[in-house]
Amino acid sequence: MARAKSVWGVDIGQCALKALKLSDVDGRFQVEAFEVIEHPENLRGPDVDRSEVFTRALGRFLAKNDVSNSTVAVAVPGQSSFMRFVKLPPVEPKRIPSIVRFEAEQQIPFPIGEVVWRWQTFHDPDSPDVEVGIFAMKRIEIVEMLAIMAFSNLKVDLVQMAPLSLYNFMCADDQLAPDGATLLADVGTDKTDLVVADGPRIWTRTIQIGGNNFTEALVRAFKLSFGKAESLKRTAATSKYARQVFQAMRPVFADLVQEIQRSIGYYTSLHRESRFKRVLGLGNGFRLPGLQKFLEQNLNIPVVKIDSFNAPVLAPSLSEPTFTENILSFGVAYGLAIQGLSEARVATNLLPDEVVRKRLWGRKRPWFAAAAAALLVTMCCWVYSGFAERLPYPVDSTGRVDPDSDPGRTLEIINSLGESQEEARKIGEGDAEIKQMRALMASHGHRKFWPSVLAVFSDSIDAVAADNTKYLQCAKDRDTVTRLEQELARGSVKGKPLTPAERQTIQKQLAGAQASIDKFNSVDRSLHKIIIMEDFESKYSKDAVAQFPQDGIASPSPTGQRRGFIITTKFRTTVADNTYIQRFIEKCRTLGKNKIKYPGLWVYGGYMTDKSRQGSVAAAAPPVAPDAKAKAAANVADKGKDLGMIDPVTGKDKSGDLRVLVYWVVLVENDGIKYPKDEGKTDKPRR
């Protein structure tokens, strides 16, 4: 790859997108721009659409930054990749590729055709042996990542493993110990990458302990939600409860130290002469109070938390405090940018060969026109060849035609035409890769219509359930009460002690929020008109209508398409009357016909089953009389209150609510896929 003028290193993690733009200015690296874009939701759950979250982050990144004139390098996670180092006996250099391929087929635990793999030699001046690093990743995972990038119109030039990018960062930024081995620990959201740099040797391992493990320890210790525990973890360093937070996380600290000690022990058992002299700390996990000191005491090795970079300088327009605040996040992105500038020790690129050839072909297209013109000129030359033969060709001292002469340049163009024809023959091999990428894009296409589905349900609830807005406001008031009570108990806000005036203001706000809650609760629950969606499940079907219960079917889709989703919803309503939910269903059908406001879908039918039930009772039941409600409430009180039957917002008994199961069919009118321009053609959205 030719040397780039500037490079964007893009690292899309489980918590945020981190990007760093690096350029070479007068022989020194300069940071031209940087971005940290946190994901709006945690990616822990299995139901989270990661591709959707990544696409949104890329959209926000590209909206703020122009990458058109820069090389783009992206990272793939360490746990998704394969890395092995093999020592070869002294052999002729021309035999190394064939030996390495044989080793790759033996070492890589997948069929060689299903992976993208690269290799690089590492020489130890003190040893005659040649060590080869073999790096591989399943092709389908790289293609899926490239599909997400292509969907965002981001052209990727370089793909590298995150651990190798960290190694390149360590070497280029002069972070290695003067003698002995250096261990880098990058504590991420859900994992920790360990990278050993020991002279010419590299060794990596990914352990499944990260920031989420510390958050979950706080959830268990303090009985908090994951979001509140995450907030507590991030502010622990300035909190007066830092000691209690550290004690709650101490078991996870111990697990992390144990895994690092095990890794160090394994490495030194392979290389008995090695001694670790430094541990580098990266990743937002190293913001945790006490982690650096805990590691240093238990490993008996100096632990350095990265708080600045040695090699690059910041562009004058950038904010140094903001950059320094996020510097622990930029290790991978920095290493990617270093490789893009051709300054990395490990220079392997996992970009598939088919994609590389396709781009090379695109760059050589202009040569075809020149070559055709050259052929025409050559044919004309044959006409007056007799005259030309009398003229002396400009030749050099070896008797060859001077390449700077007109005949020499013509011969060069003709030779280039032959090379281009060979590339044209090979480029067809990339068609299967493009089809695979498009298939992956199509598999995520249906997500485009889900916002419309949820909007139909939400708008229909708002139209039918008159008190839902008040109910949501009550929930906000309850959160406000909790927050204000905590501030009063702590006696501080954001670490600053409360003044008497501030305390009085908070007390007034607390009284106002509590009065609003009491006013809402003063009305009997059965008189409120509230609908709450408790559960939502969907299943794709190529023939959704055929699998749907025939009762209550609306008119068929005007397009005649039958593919769609069977959706199962569970609703709870304070109105003990099935007709109330039926009004909601009819409203959904009506709104679903508005293709301008709710594009891409057709609400084919809604069917309320006969399994509607009161509270937790399994069978259908008639509306509950007032005296029965009183008895039920008394029974609940006598049993110490069943928490499952207590409304978390109002604190009232909800056993008298009506629970309804509704099936839907929502047909997919258009999957919304728009492919980027390819070879001069633009594909229309698939119908």
DRENTORNU-953954 format. One record per residue: residue in one letter; x, y, z of N, C-alpha, C in turn. Coordinates in steps of 0.02 Angstrom, whole numbers, plus 50000, padded with zeros to 5 digits. Example, Ala and Ser with C-alpha at 12.3 -4.5 7.8 and 13.67 -1.06 7.14 Angstrom:
2
A506604971650390506154977550390506604983550390
S506424988850354506844994750357506455000250394
end
This chain:
687
M500424994150000500005000050000500445006250000
A500285011049957500685017149953500645021050018
R501155024950030501175028850092500615034050091
A500225034350145499655038850148499865045550177
K499495050850159499615057450187499305058050256
S498705055350264498365055350329497965048950335
V497865046650397497525040250409497025041150467
W496435038450457495945037850511495975030750538
G496145030050602496095023550636495425023250671
V495005018350654494325017950682494265011450721
D494095012050784494015006350830493295006550856
I492865001850832492175001550854492114996250908
G492044998350970492004993751026491294992751051
Q491244989051106490594987651135490294993651171
C490694998551187490465004351225490435010651182
A490905011351135490945017551097491355016451034
L491285021250988491715021750929492285026550946
K492905024250938493485028450949493855029250884
A494015035350866494355036650802494895041850812
L495445040950775496025045450780496305046550710
K496385052850692496675054550627497395056850637
L497855053450603498565054650611498865056350543
S499335060950543499695062650481500435063350498
D500845063050446501565063850452501755070950431
V501945075050479502125082050465502865082950479
D503245083850427503975084950433504315079450474
G504105073250461504425067550494504175066250564
R503645069550586503365068350653502615067450648
F502365062950688501645061650687501265067550718
Q500695069150687500265074350713499545071950715
V499215072850773498505071150780498095076750750
E497755075350694497355080450660496645080850687
A496375075250711495685075250737495585068850777
F495075068850819494905062850857494155063050875
E493875057150887493165056650904493075050950954
V492625051951002492385046651046491625047251047
I491285042451017490555042551012490285036551050
E490005037751108489735032351149489075029751120
H488975023251125488345020251102487785022051150
P487185023451124486635025351169486375019751213
E486545013551197486315007851237486885002951247
N486844999251301487344994251316487234988151271
L487784985251246487734979651199487784972951233
R487624972651298487684966351334487154961351312
G486544963651300485984959151288486034955551221
P485784949451217485814945751154485334948451102
D484824952351123484334954851076484534961551046
V485094964351066485314970751040485574969850969
D485334974050923485564973850854486214977650849
R486774974050853487424977450853487554981150788
S487354978150732487484981450668487124988150665
E486514988450693486134994750694486494999950737
V486734997750796487085002350841487725004850808
F488105000250777488735002250744488595006950685
T488055005650647487895009850590487725016950613
R487355017550668487185024150694487815027850716
A488275024350750488885027550772489305029850712
L489335025650660489705027650600489375033650566
G488705033750567488355039450537488515045950573
R488535045750640488705051750678489435053650666
F489875048650660490585050050647490675053350579
L490355050650527490445053250460490095060050451
A489585061350491489245067850488489705073450512
K490185071750555490625076850584491315077050551
N491495071750514492185071350488492185069350415
D492625072450377492725070850306493315065950300
V493165059850277493695054750272493875053450199
S493615057350153493685055850082494415055950059
N494825060150089495525060850066496015057250113
S495755052850155496195049350202496115041850194
T496645038250213496605031050219496205029250281
V495795024050277495385021950334495595014950355
A495775014250418495985007850446495515006050504
V495264999950506494804997750558495094991550593
A494844990350654495094984750694494554979450701
V494784973150707494334967650724494534965050792
P494054962850834494214960850902494694954950906
G495074954850961495564949550970495244942750979
Q494664942451014494354935951026494054932950962
S493974937050909493694934550846494234932350798
S494864933050817495414931750771495844925950796
F496284923650752496744918150766497454920450754
M497894918750800498584920850795499044915150819
R499544913650779500004908350798500704910050773
F501224908650813501914909950794502284903250787
V502614902350731502944896050715503674897450697
K504124893450726504834893950709504994889450651
L505324892350601505514888450542506264887050544
P506474881550519507194880150515507504884550461
P508154885350462508484889350409508344886450340
V508004890350298507844888150230507964893950183
E507954892450118508014897650068507394902150071
P507464908650064506884913250069506314911550022
K506484908849962505954907449914505514901549935
R505754897449983505364891750006504904893550064
I505014899350094504624901250154503864901550139
P503634904750084502914905050073502574898250072
S502874893350038502564886750034502554883350102
I503084884250141503114881150208502594884450253
V502534891150248502054894650290501344892550273
R501184891650209500514889450191500364882550221
F500854878150217500754871550247500624872150322
E501014876350356500914877350428500224880450442
A500024885250399499374888450409498814883350404
E498854878950355498324873850347498314869050406
Q498894868050438498914863650496498684867250560
Q498844873650566498734877150629498044880350633
I497794883250579497154886850581496594881750588
P496164882550640495654877450654495034878050610
F495094880850550494544881450502494804879750433
P494364877750387494594876750318494924883150291
I495484882250258495874888050237495484892650191
G495004889850154494604894050109494084898250145
E493954896850209493444900650247493754906250288
V494394907350282494724912550322495114917250277
V495224923150302495714927750272496324927450318
W496894925550289497484924750331498094928150299
R498534930350342499154933750320499724931250364
W500334932450343500904930450383501454935650376
Q501904935550425502474940150426503044936950464
T503644937950440504234935050472504504939850525
F504774936750579505094940550633505784937550645
H506294941750640506984939350645507284941450711
D507594936650744507984938050805508724938150785
P509074943750793509774944050771510214938750805
D510014936450864510424931650900510244924350884
S509784923350839509574916450823509554915450748
P509774909650724509744908250652509034906450629
D508594904950676507914902850658507504908850634
V507014907250595506534912250571505864910750604
E505584915750638504924914950669504414918350625
V503874914750612503344917350568502704918150609
G502394923950604501744925050635501194923850584
I500714919550601500154918050557499534921050588
F499194925450552498624929050578498014927650533
A497454925950563496874924050523496234926050558
M495704926650517495034927950543494534925150494
K493974922650518493474919850474493234925150424
R493214923050361493044927650307492354930850317
I491874926950341491194929350347491154935150397
E491564935050450491554940450499491844946850471
I492374946150430492654952150399492174954950348
V491864950550309491384952850259490794956450292
E490554953750349490004956950384490194963950408
M490804964550434491034971150456491084975950397
L491364973550341491424977850282490744979750255
A490244975250263489564976850240489284982650281
I489394982550346489164988050388489504994550367
M490154994250353490515000150331490255002650264
A490144997850217489894999750151489205002850156
F488785000250202488115003050211488145010350233
S488675012150268488775019050290489205022950240
N489345019950181489755023150129490455024850155
L490725020450195491415021250220491855016050187
K492335018250149492795013850113493385012050159
V493475005650171494005003250216494605001150175
D495195003550194495815001950159496234996850196
L496134996250261496564991950301496164988850358
V496254982350368495924978750423496474975350464
Q496464976550529496984973750572496674971350638
M496984966350669496764963950734496924969150787
A496464969950835496564974850888497214973550928
P497364967350948497994966250985498614968250946
L498624966950881499204968950841499254976450834
S498674979850832498684987150830498964989950896
L498804986650951499084988751016499844987751017
Y500064982150987500784980950983501134986350942
N500834988150885501124993450843501145000150881
F500625001450921500615007550962501195007551012
M501295001951047501825001451097502505003051066
C502625000151007503285000850975503375007950947
A502865010550913502945017050880502965022750930
D502635021950988502595027351036503135026851090
D503615022251082504165021451129503915020151200
Q503455015351206503175013651271503495007251300
L503985004351266504284998051288504814999151342
A504884994251385505404994451436506084994251401
P506594997651429507254997751397507554990751389
D507424986351438507654979451433507124975051464
G507064969051438506554964451463505894965251426
A505394961651451504744961351417504274966651446
T503824969051403503304973751422502624970551409
L502184971051459501504968451452501024974351450
L500604974551398500084979651394499414976351410
A499024979351454498364976851472497854982151453
D497454980751402496934985351378496264982851405
V496024985951460495414983851494494824987151460
G494464983351420493894986051383493234984751419
T492684985251381492024984651410491864977451431
D492014972751387491834965751401492434961051398
K493034963751389493624959451384494244963551400
T494794959951409495444963251418495944959951370
D496254964051328496764961551282497444962251315
L497814956651318498494956651344498984955951286
V499464960351282499954960251227500654960551257
V501074955751240501754955451264502224957451207
A502664962351221503194964251175503854962551209
D504224957851178504834955351209505364954751154
G505724960351143506204960351088505824959551022
P506024954650980505674953650916505044949450925
R504904946950985504344942450996503704946151014
I503144943250993502474945651011502094939751040
W501674941251088501224936151116500594939651139
T500014936951124499384940151143498904935151174
R498454937651214497914933651242497334938351259
T496724936051249496134939851267495774936151324
I495654939651379495304936651436494624940051443
Q494134936151463493434938451464493254941851530
I493644946851548493504951051605493584958351582
G493064962251593493084969251571492674973651617
G492534979651593492174984551633491494982151655
N491144978351613490484975851631490504971451692
N491044967651701491094963351760491124967451824
F491464973251822491494977651881490804980651894
T490454982551840489784985351848489304980251879
E489334974051855488894968851882489044967351955
A489684968151975489844967352046489494972652088
L489454978852062489094984152098488344982852098
V488084980052044487374978352042487204973552098
R487624968352106487494963352158487594966252228
A488104970352236488264972852303487764977952329
F487544982552284487114988052306486394987652281
K486234982052247485544981052223485324986752177
L485744988652131485594994052084485434991252015
S485124995351973485054993551903485744994151870
F485814990951812486464991051778486664998251760
G486175002351737486335009251718486585013351777
K486245012651835486455016451894487135013951920
A487235007351917487885004651938488445007051893
E488315007551828488815010151782488985017351798
S488475021351813488595028351832488995028851896
L488845024551944489215024452007489945022551996
K490065017751952490745015551937491145021251906
R490835025051860491205030351825491365036251871
T490955037351922491075042951967491385040852033
A491595034552038491845031952101492465035752125
A492875037952078493505041252098493395047552138
T492835051052125492695057352159492145056652211
S491905050652221491355049552268491625048352338
K491235050452389491435049152457491345041752476
Y491005037952429490915030852441491425026652402
A491985029852384492485026352343492735020052377
R492815020252442493075014352478492585008552473
Q491925010052482491425004652478491385001952407
V491445006352357491435004152288492024999552273
F492605001452298493204997352287493114990452320
Q492844990252380492744983852414492264979452375
A491744982452345491254978552307491574975652244
M492054979352215492374977052153492994972852165
R493204972252226493834968852241493864961652215
P493304957652219493344950852191493504950752116
V493244955752079493394956052007494124958051996
F494374962752038495084964452035495504958152044
A495314954052093495694947952107495684943152048
D495094942452016495044938151957495484940651900
L495484947251891495894950151837496634948951850
V496844950151911497554948951929497734941551919
Q497284937151939497424929951932497524928051858
E497104930851813497174929251742497814932251714
I497994938251736498624941251711499224937251736
Q499214935151800499754931051826499814924451789
R499234921551773499244915251736499544916251666
S499394921851634499664923351568500414924451571
I500634928251621501354929451629501714922851642
G501424918651685501734912151699501784907751638
Y501264907751597501274903651536501814906151488
Y501854912851480502344915451433503054913951456
T503194914951521503874913651545504044906151544
S503534901851546503684894651539503904893051468
L503674897051418503894896051349504564899351336
H504684904951370505304908751360505614910051429
R505984905351453506224905551522506724911151535
E507014913751482507494919151492507154925951498
S506514926351485506154932751486505994935051556
R506024941651567505834944751630505404950851615
F504834951351648504384957051636504614963051678
K504714968751645504954974751678504444980351682
R503894979751644503404985251644502724982551622
V502194985251654501504983851633501184990551614
L500924990951553500584996951530499834996051536
G499495001151561498775000951570498415005351519
L497945002351483497545005951434496815004051443
G496375007751410495665006251413495325009951470
N494685011351462494315015051513494265011351579
G494385004651577494385000951639494925003251688
F495455006251661495995008651704495815015251739
R495225017851726494995023651764494755021651834
L494635015151845494375012851909494855014551965
P494605017352019495055019152075495365012952106
G496015013252115496355007852149496605002152105
L496395002052041496594996351999497344996351986
Q497625002151969498345002451955498745000152016
K498575002752075498945000952136498854993552153
F498244990952142498104983952158498524979352114
L498564980852049498964976752003499704977052022
E499944983052037500654983852053500854979952115
Q500414979952166500574976352228500564968852218
N500104966352176500034959152169500484956152115
L500664960152065501104957552012501834958752027
N501984963452072502674965252088503054967652026
I502684971151983502974974051923502714981251919
P503134986051901502884992951894502314993351843
V501764996551862501184997351819501115004751801
V501115006251736501085013151711500415014051675
K500005018651700499385020351664499535025751613
I499385024351550499535029151497499145035551507
D499495041151515499155047651521499385052551468
S499835050351425500065054551369500405050151318
F500435052651256500795049151203501475052651193
N501975048751175502655051351168502795053951097
A502545050451046502745052050978502355057750946
P501685057750948501325062850910501245069450947
V501115074650908500925081150935500215082650913
L499875086850951499185088650934499185094550886
A498725094350838498625100150795498405106050837
P498595112150819498425118050860497675118950872
S497265116550826496535117650832496205112950881
L496555107850906496245102850949496295104751023
S495825102151062495805103351134496225098151170
E496775100351199497215095651234496885092451295
P496505096151337496175092951394495685087451373
T495295088651320494825083651297495185077451271
F495725078551234496115072951208496415068851265
T496705072351314497015068851371496495065051411
E495895067751417495365064451455495185057751424
N495235057251357495035051051322495625046951299
I496235048551321496835045551292496855037951305
L496555035651360496555028451374496165024451322
S495745027851283495325024351233495645023851165
F496205027351153496455028151085497015023351066
G497175018451108497745014051092497665010451027
V497095007151016496975003350955496955008050894
A496585013550900496525018250844497205021150826
Y497615022550876498295025150864498705020050826
G498685013750848499065008550813498835007550742
L498185008050729497925007450661498195013150617
A498175019250644498415024950604499165024350590
I499545021850639500265020850628500375016050570
Q499995010550568500075005850513499875008950447
G499335013050447499135016350385499655021050358
L500085023650402500635028050381501265024150365
S501205017450363501765012950345502345013450394
E502185014450459502705014950510502635009450562
A502255004150547502114998950597502594993050589
R502734989650645503144983650642502764977750612
V502124977250629501704972050599501274975350545
A501374973450483501064976850427500554972650389
T500324967150419499834962850385499164966450379
N498814964950325498164968050312497654962550296
L497134962050337496634956750329496074958650280
L496174963850241495684965550189495694959950137
P495104956950121495094951150075495414952750007
D495734947749978496074948649913495594951049859
E494974948449861494494950349809494354957749810
V494304960649871494174967749877494774971749853
V495374969349870495984972849849496034972949773
R495894967149741495944966849668495414971249635
K494824971549664494294975649635494494983049636
R494794985149691494994992149696495584993649649
L496044988849644496604989749598496354990349527
W495844986349511495554986549445495234993349432
G494894996049483494585002649475495095008049461
R495675007549494496195012649483496515012049415
K496505006049385496845005049320496395006149260
R495755007349273495305008349216495525013949168
P495745019649196495955024949148496505022749101
W496885017649120497425015349076497155012049013
F496545009449016496275006148956496195011148899
A495945017048916495855022148863496535024048834
A497015024848879497685026648854497985021048813
A497865014748835498145009148798497825008448729
A497165009648726496825009348661497105014548614
A497205020648642497495025848600498195024048578
A498565020748623499245018748605499255013648549
L498775008948551498725004048498498585007348431
L498135012448434497975015948372498595019448345
V498975022448390499595025748369500085020648340
T500115014648371500565009448348500385007148278
M499725006348265499515004348198499705009548146
C499635015948166499845021248120500605020948108
C500955019048160501685018548152501875013348100
W501475007948097501635002648049501595005347977
V501165010347967501075012947899501725016247875
Y502025019847921502645023047898503255019747931
S503195013047944503745009547977504385009947935
G504305009847870504905010247828505295016547841
F504905022047849505245028347864505545028247934
A505155025347980505395025248050506015021048058
E506075015548018506645011148025507295014648007
R507245019947967507845023447948508095028048004
L507645029548051507835034148105508155030248162
P508675032848191508995029348248508555029948312
Y508385024148343508025024248407508495026548462
P508255030648507508685032548565508775026648612
V509375024448620509515018648662510015020748716
D510025016748772510505018248825511135014248814
S511575014148866512225010948858512185003448849
T511615000348870511534993048863511214991048797
G511034995948757510724994348693509964993948696
R509654995448755508934995248760508635002048742
V508005001848722507665008148704507615012648765
D507775018848755507735023748810507015024348834
P506875022848900506185023048923505885030048923
D506295035248921506035042048920505885044548850
S506045040448799505895042448730505185040748713
D504935043348657504255041848635504155034348622
P504615030848587504525023648579504535019948646
G504975022248691505015018948757504355019648795
R504055025648793503415026548829502865022548797
T502885021948730502375017948696502425010648717
L503035007948719503125001048741502885000148813
E502995005148855502765004648925502005004248929
I501665008148887500935008048887500675001348863
I500994998548812500774992048786500864986648839
N501434986748874501544981948928501024982748983
S500854989048998500344990249050499674987449029
L499514987848964498884984948939498864977448953
G499424974048942499434966848955499314965349029
E499614969349073499504968349145498774969749164
S498484974849133497784976549149497314971049126
Q497464967949068497044962449045497074956549094
E497664955349124497724949949173497324951649236
E497344957949257496944959949315496204959349300
A496004960949238495304960349219495064953049223
R495524948549206495344941449210495224939349283
K495634942049329495584940049400495014943449436
I494814949449412494344953349452493674949949458
G493484945749412492844942349416492784937849476
E493364936049505493344931749565493024935249624
G492984941949622492684945549678491934945949677
D491604943449623490884943949619490544940249677
A490804934349693490494930449748490544934249813
E491104937749824491194941649886490674947249889
I490574950749832490084956149831489384953549844
K489214947849815488554944849827488474943149901
Q489004940549932488964938750003488874945050046
M489214950350029489134956550066488424959150059
R488144958749998487464961349988486954956950025
A487084950450027486624946050064486614947950138
L487204949450165487234951550235486884958150246
M486954962750198486604969150204485844968050203
A485624963550159484914962150155484644958950218
S485064954950252484834951550313484684956650368
H484974962650363484834967850413484334972950385
G484094972050326483664977050295483004978150330
H482724972750359482074973350389482064978150449
R482654979550476482664984150533482414991050514
K482404992650450482194999250428481465000550443
F481064995250446480354996550456480144995750529
W480584993450573480404992650643480234999150678
P480575004650664480355010950696479625012650679
S479405010950617478705012250599478235007850638
V478425001450648477994996850687477904999550758
L478455001250790478415003650859478055010350863
A478135014550811477785020950811477035019950805
V476815015050766476095013550760475815011550828
F476155006950863475925004850929475915010750978
S476465014650979476515020151026475985025451013
D475905027450950475415032650933474695030250946
S474575023850935473905021150948473755021051023
I474255019351063474155019451136474005026651159
D474385031451133474275038451152473585040851132
A473335038351075472675040551051472105037651091
V472195031351116471655027951150471705028751226
A472305028051253472395028251326472515035451348
A471985038651372472015045851387472485047551445
D472595042751491472995044251551473715041751547
N473925039251489474615036751484475125042251495
T474965048251470475435053851479475525055551553
K474965055451590475005056751662475395051251697
Y475305045051674475655039351704476405040051694
L476605041951633477315042851619477605048651660
Q477205053951668477425059551708477515057451781
C477075053051804477135050451872477795046551880
A477975042751828478605039051830479205043851834
K479165049351795479715054251797479745057551866
D479155059051894479145062151961479445057552013
R479305051052006479585046352055480355046052049
D480615046151987481345046351979481625052752008
T481255058351999481485064752027481515064452103
V481005061452133480985060852206481585056752230
T481715051152196482285046952216482945050752211
R483035054352156483655058152146483735063552199
L483205067352211483245072852259483355070352330
E483035064752348483145061852414483865059652423
Q484165056852369484865054752373485325060752380
E485165066252346485585072252351485545075152422
L484945075152451484885077652519485245073152568
A485215066452557485555061852602486305062552598
R486565063552537487285064452528487515071252552
G487055076252545487245083052563487685086352511
S487665083552450488085086352397487775084752329
V487975088752278487775087652209488405087952166
K488545082452131489145081852090489785083352130
G489785080852192490375081452235490435088152271
K489975092852258490015099352291489505099552348
P489715101552408489245101952465488675106752451
L488085105052477487495109252468487525115352514
T487355121052487487265126952529486565126852558
P486425130652611485745130852639485215132752587
A485385137452542484915139552491484775133852442
E485305130352423485215124652377484805119152409
R484935117852473484555112652508483805114552511
Q483655120952522482965123252524482635122452456
T483005124052403482725123352335482575116052320
I483025111552339482915104452327482305101952366
Q482225104252427481645102252467480995104552435
K480995110552405480395112952371480255108652309
Q480775107052271480685102752212480435095852233
L480695093252288480485086752312479755086852332
A479545092152368478835092652388478385093252327
G478595096852275478185097552215478105090952178
A478655087252171478625080852136478185075952175
Q478255075852242477855071252282477115073052279
A476955079552278476265081752273475955079552206
S476355079752152476105077452087475955070052088
I476385066052122476275058852128475645057552168
D475565061052225474975060052268474335061852231
K474355067052190473755069152152473555063652103
F474045060752069473885055352021473615049252057
N473905047552114473695041652152473035042652189
S472815048952195472195050152230471585047552191
V471665046452126471135043752084471195036152084
D470635032652094470645025352096470955022652031
R471375017452038471725014751980471255012551925
S470675009651943470215007051893469895012651851
L469945018851875469665024451838470165027551789
H470795025551796471295027951747471225024151682
K471375027551627471375024351561472105023651538
I472395017851555473105016651542473185010051505
I473625010051455473825003951420474595003551423
I474844997851445475574996951450475774990651412
M476264991251367476524985451332477034982051376
E476914975651394477354972051439477854967551402
D477674965251343478114960551308478004961251233
F478524959851195478504960651122478974955551091
E478704951051051479114945951018478934945850944
S479424944250902479294944050830479644938050799
K479364935550745479654929950708479534931050634
Y480074930850595480014931950523479734925750488
S479334926950437479044921450398479004923550325
K479164918950281479104920350209478374920650187
D477934917350225477214917450210476844918750275
A476894924950299476644926650365475884925850370
V475524927550316474784927350319474544920150330
A474874915350297474654908350303474734905750374
Q475204908550413475324906150481474924910050533
F474534914850511474174919150557473464916550569
P473194916950631472494914950643472034918950598
Q471544915650569471124918850519470604923550548
D470474923050614469974927450643470234934550645
G469814939150625469984946150631470474948650580
I470554945050524471034947150472470764953350437
A471194958250425471014964150387471084962650313
S470984967750271471044966850199471764965350181
P471874961550127472564959550109472984965450086
S473634964450086474094969650065473974971349991
P473964977749974473844979649904474404977449858
T475004976249883475554974049841475544966549829
G475144962949867475114955749859475684952049892
Q476144955649926476694952249959476454948850022
R476784943350039476564939450096477104938650149
R477724940650134478244939950184478164945350238
G478324943550299478244948350353478424945250420
F478154948050473478304945950541477664944250579
I477684938550614477164936950662477384940150728
I476994944750753477164948450813476684946550869
T476974944950927476574943350987476694948851038
T476144952051059476194957451109475774955751170
K476014958051227475644957351289475524964351318
F474884965951329474704972451355474374971751423
R474454976851464474094977351528473704983951526
T473074983751545472674989751547472284990151612
T472204996151637471824997251698471074996951686
V470874997051622470164996751605469974989351595
A469574986651640469414979551639468864978151588
D469024979451523468524978551471468894976951406
N468744971151376469094969151314468974974051257
T468404977351257468264981951201468744987751200
Y469044989351258469524994851260470154993151220
I470394986951229470964984651189470764983951116
Q470144981951102469924981451032469944988250998
R469774993451035469835000251006470565001750988
F471014999551031471725000651018471944996850955
I471704990650947471874986650888471634990050825
E471004992450826470734995750767471125002150751
K471355005550803471755011650791472415009850757
C472725004350778473345002150746473235000650673
R472684997250656472544995650586472445002050545
T472115006950575471995013150539472645016950527
L473045017650579473675021250570474155017650523
G474125010950523474565007050481474465008150407
K473895011250388473765012750317474115019150293
N474365023050340474705029350323475425027850304
K475545026850238476205024850215476715030650214
I476465036750222476925042450224477225043150294
K476805042750345477035043550413477355037150439
Y477105031250416477365024850439477565020750378
P478135022150348478325018850285478565011650295
G478515007850240478845001350237478464995650268
L477834996550291477494991050323476754991250306
W476414985650321475704985050313475434981050372
V475044984250416474764980750473474184976550447
Y474324970250436473844965850403473274963850448
G473404962750512472864960950557473074960650628
G472614961950673472724961150744472194956550773
Y472394951650812471924946650837472034945750911
M471524947350951471554946651023471314939651041
T471734935851077471564928951093471064928751150
D470804922751163470344921851219470714920351284
K471374921651284471774920251344471894926651385
S471494931751373471544937851413471404936051485
R471774939051532471704936751600471814942451649
Q471564941451709471644946351763472294944751801
G472704949751811473304948851851473714942851829
S473874938351877474284932551862473864926251854
V473184926851851472754921051842472804918651771
A472834911951761472984909151695472384909451648
A471764908751673471174908551630470844915351626
A470374915851578470004922051570469554923151630
A469424929451647469004930951705468594937151691
P467994937751718467574943651708467854949551746
P467604955551733467824961451771467724960351846
V468164963051886468144962151959467704967551990
A467244965452032466814970152067467214974052119
P466964980052139467334984152187467474980552252
D466964976852279467094973452342467614967852334
A467614964652275468124959552263468824962652260
K468854968752233469494972152230469754973552300
A469294975552344469494977052413469764970852447
K469414965052435469644958852465470324956852437
A470394957652371471034955852341471604960152370
A471454966652378471964971052406472134969052477
A471614967152515471734965052584472154958752586
N472014954052539472394947852537473134949252522
V473244953852475473924955552458474284958652517
A473934963052552474234966152611474394961052664
D473934956152672474044951052723474654946852707
K474794945852644475354941652624476004945652619
G475984951652642476594955752639476704958652570
K476194958652527476204961552460476644957552412
D476324954752362476674951352307476984956752263
L477644957352262477974962752225477814962552151
G477664956552125477484956052054476824959452039
M476414960452089475764963552080475754970852103
I476344973752115476384980652136476654984752077
D476294989952058476504994352004477134998152026
P477694997451991478325000752012478285008352008
V477805011051970477755018351962477325021352017
T476715018552026476245021452074476285018152142
G476565012052145476585008352208475925005152226
K475445005152179474775002452192474714995252168
D474224991652196474084984752177473804984652106
K474114980552062473884980151993473574973451976
S473394969552028473104962952015472434963351981
G472104969151984471454969951951471504972051879
D472124973151854472194975251784472014969451737
L471834971351677471684966351625472314965351583
R472534958951576473114957351535472874953951471
V473114956351415472854954251350473434952051305
L473324946451270473804943851221473534945351152
V473934948951111473714950851044474234948550993
Y473984944950942474414942950886474324947850828
W474864949050792474844953550734475204950250676
V475034952450617475454951250558475624957950529
V476264959350523476494965550491476904963450430
L476644965150371476984963250309477514968350291
V478064965950263478624970350243478484972850173
E478354979250167478224982150101478884983250063
N479414984950099480054986450067480594985750120
D481124981950105481644981050155482114986950160
G482044991950116482424998150124483144997850104
I483384992350074484094991850057484264996349998
K484775000450006485045004449951485785003049948
Y485994999749894486704997949888487105003949864
P487735004549887488155009949861488305008749788
K488515014049753488665013549682489215008449671
D489115004249620489584998849606489674998149531
E490274999649508490454998949437489975002949393
G489815009049416489405013349374488665011949377
K488445007049417487735005249421487495006749491
T486845008549496486535009549561485935004849567
D485945000449617485394995849626484814999349660
K484214997949636483615000649667483444996549728
P483064999549776482854995649834482464989549812
R482594983949845482274977649827481554977649850
R481114975449808480404975049824480214967949839
end
